[in-house]
């Protein structure tokens, strides 16, 4: 079927970017964006638990709280886990103290939450819960946590 017409608006050569008389032709790929290609994930691993995957900003925040490097690869040794747990628990307590208004302020605010924090905001305690669980189980079994 040499020379047969196709119902498609482009050819195989168009898809693979082969050059033509006007130079290379690239078709736009709207489903790919540079933002989706640059997003980073942290994947925390331990022999004691399943993997924990976090988006880069959340994982970086927890690593900074634990006093670890935010490099793409790192380790929390079994000996370092108790200090990391204490740092996370202290940060959670500080976050909850900062986010909780006094009782007098609550009465003054009444039903108006415009000035306060939204109730559907994910708190540090919720974000850190999987890592804290992983660290506790890893410490109990004497395993390291890597990412």
C-alpha positions as semicolon CSV with decimal commas, in nm:
position;residue;x (nm);y (nm);z (nm)
1;X;0,000;0,000;0,000
2;X;0,269;0,246;-0,092
3;X;0,128;0,594;-0,130
4;X;-0,202;0,516;0,043
5;X;-0,370;0,812;0,212
6;X;-0,421;0,800;0,587
7;X;-0,713;0,940;0,783
8;X;-0,474;1,068;1,052
9;X;-0,366;1,436;1,049
10;X;0,000;1,344;1,103
11;X;0,240;1,073;1,003
12;X;0,478;0,850;1,193
13;X;0,762;1,077;1,082
14;X;0,582;1,371;1,243
15;X;0,553;1,188;1,574
16;X;0,915;1,089;1,590
17;X;1,046;1,430;1,483
18;X;1,218;1,334;1,161
19;X;1,332;1,630;0,961
20;X;1,151;1,753;0,656
21;X;1,204;2,037;0,412
22;X;1,115;2,294;0,681
23;X;1,329;2,130;0,951
24;X;1,220;1,914;1,242
25;X;0,854;1,916;1,326
26;X;0,756;1,866;1,686
27;X;0,399;1,809;1,787
28;X;0,292;1,981;2,109
29;X;0,229;1,746;2,397
30;X;-0,026;1,928;2,612
31;X;-0,043;1,649;2,867
32;X;0,324;1,698;2,958
33;X;0,425;2,009;3,146
34;X;0,760;2,108;3,285
35;X;0,601;2,130;3,632
36;X;0,506;1,764;3,632
37;X;0,853;1,668;3,514
38;X;1,031;1,860;3,792
39;X;0,820;1,748;4,089
40;X;1,027;1,551;4,337
41;X;0,915;1,282;4,575
42;X;1,083;1,150;4,885
43;X;1,053;0,774;4,926
44;X;1,136;0,667;5,281
45;X;1,229;0,300;5,317
46;X;1,283;0,067;5,610
47;X;1,301;-0,308;5,645
48;X;1,054;-0,281;5,932
49;X;0,767;-0,116;5,743
50;X;0,622;-0,040;5,403
51;X;0,760;0,254;5,206
52;X;0,634;0,607;5,279
53;X;0,618;0,842;4,981
54;X;0,589;1,217;5,032
55;X;0,591;1,521;4,809
56;X;0,915;1,716;4,818
57;X;0,800;2,016;5,030
58;X;0,651;1,794;5,302
59;X;0,942;1,551;5,307
60;X;1,193;1,837;5,315
61;X;1,011;1,995;5,611
62;X;1,024;1,671;5,811
63;X;1,389;1,610;5,725
64;X;1,480;1,961;5,840
65;X;1,292;1,908;6,167
66;X;1,485;1,584;6,224
67;X;1,811;1,768;6,153
68;X;1,891;1,565;5,842
69;X;2,013;1,674;5,502
70;X;1,745;1,733;5,238
71;X;1,956;1,563;4,972
72;X;1,777;1,311;4,749
73;X;1,944;1,025;4,941
74;X;2,013;0,993;5,310
75;X;1,982;0,778;5,620
76;X;1,854;0,789;5,975
77;X;2,044;0,518;6,157
78;X;1,882;0,313;6,432
79;X;2,094;0,504;6,685
80;X;1,968;0,841;6,551
81;X;1,599;0,748;6,555
82;X;1,524;0,846;6,920
83;X;1,661;1,199;6,864
84;X;1,466;1,228;6,538
85;X;1,145;1,121;6,715
86;X;1,202;1,375;6,994
87;X;1,259;1,653;6,739
88;X;0,941;1,562;6,550
89;X;0,733;1,544;6,870
90;X;0,867;1,883;6,986
91;X;0,786;2,041;6,648
92;X;0,436;1,894;6,657
93;X;0,378;2,030;7,009
94;X;0,500;2,374;6,898
95;X;0,280;2,363;6,588
96;X;-0,027;2,271;6,790
97;X;0,044;2,540;7,050
98;X;0,084;2,799;6,776
99;X;-0,234;2,693;6,598
100;X;-0,459;2,675;6,905
101;X;-0,617;3,009;7,004
102;X;-0,685;3,090;7,370
103;X;-1,034;3,030;7,508
104;X;-1,096;3,406;7,539
105;X;-1,005;3,457;7,175
106;X;-1,236;3,170;7,074
107;X;-1,532;3,334;7,249
108;X;-1,456;3,669;7,087
109;X;-1,423;3,513;6,744
110;X;-1,744;3,315;6,780
111;X;-1,840;3,144;6,455
112;X;-1,617;3,364;6,240
113;X;-1,318;3,158;6,124
114;X;-1,205;3,410;5,863
115;X;-0,916;3,532;6,081
116;X;-0,826;3,185;6,207
117;X;-0,691;2,877;6,037
118;X;-0,924;2,668;5,823
119;X;-1,044;2,348;5,983
120;X;-0,947;2,137;5,680
121;X;-0,579;2,235;5,693
122;X;-0,343;1,940;5,722
123;X;-0,146;1,984;6,042
124;X;0,211;1,877;6,105
125;X;0,089;1,593;6,329
126;X;-0,103;1,444;6,037
127;X;0,182;1,487;5,790
128;X;0,440;1,341;6,026
129;X;0,230;1,044;6,147
130;X;0,352;0,796;5,880
131;X;0,717;0,888;5,938
132;X;0,679;0,872;6,316
133;X;0,522;0,526;6,285
134;X;0,803;0,415;6,053
135;X;1,068;0,548;6,291
136;X;0,910;0,378;6,595
137;X;0,880;0,042;6,422
138;X;1,232;0,070;6,280
139;X;1,374;0,152;6,623
140;X;1,194;-0,145;6,777
141;X;1,347;-0,380;6,520
142;X;1,685;-0,203;6,500
143;X;1,659;-0,106;6,132
144;X;1,769;0,216;5,961
145;X;1,543;0,446;5,758
146;X;1,673;0,558;5,420
147;X;1,544;0,785;5,145
